[in-house]
Amino acid sequence: MALALGALWSCEIEMAAAQDEPRPPCGTGASPNPSHAPAGVAPAVRVWSREALARWMPPACLGWPSLQRYRLVVALAGAFRHDGCASDLLARFGAVSTMRGLHYWSVTDKGWRVLITDAVALDGLDVKRRRPDYSPSEMKSGVDLFFAQDDSRSSRTVAYRMRVLEAGADRIVIETENVGPVRAFFVTLFPPGSLRATYFLERRQSGSWDFYGLSGTGEEASALAGGHESSYVNRAVALYRHFIRVPADRDPPAIP
């Protein structure tokens, strides 16, 4: 059984060529890049470096600044089973506190490690103003919502903004960015706005949804945060597994 799970969930980083750019499912009819993997197998993962992103401009559907340049972009495209309605999926994003204790595979430590030691919804930007998780009714399109996370690799609580860009019966788009700096040992690794992610969920057919996540590290991030592609991929896969209700450490790591 372990071998079968390894075939399902292990994957390799695919470094993209300069002429090959990230292409999220913006609803224009073009196929996303990468294409969605089927439900039940490892998601497709691609990584773009600064050189490959030299001419790339984030499409408007991401909600990212059009002129911002990126040091690294990771795309993950998979599919999952869900027989409920779209509001149930919104609730998963709103349940910020369930991220607490999330595990990911640490390439440095060669073992499973807690990624997020604490997570909480916020009433505004102040990380001390904690509140209950967001309900689906609060997650309306265009509304700014805030949450805080403690990352096991950073030295302080970081505030994030979450914005629902689309919330239809068959399609959900949610964008996040850090509004507080990410520091480690008194060094700012990621200034505000340098960690961005957008998630696209689209109903493929009854009981089946596509998932596409695109995360970007801004060019203004510290050079100390570069050169860790495997770690970025493992973190993206951990968040994906959490969202589709697969225990992060149940199956083999994406990148050992």
Secondary structure, DSSP 8 states (H G I E B T S, - for coil): -HHHHHHHH----EE--TT---B---SSS---BS----TTS--EEEEEETGGGTT----GGGT--TT--EEEEEEEEEEEE--S-HHHHHHHHH-GGGGTT-EEEETTTTEEEESEEEEEEESSS-TT-EE----GGG--BT-EEEEEEEETTSSS-EEEEEEEEEE-SSEEEEEEEESS-EEETTEEEE-TT-EEEEEEEEEEETTEEEEEEEEEEETTS-GGG-S-HHHHHHHHHHHHHHHTT--TTTS--S--
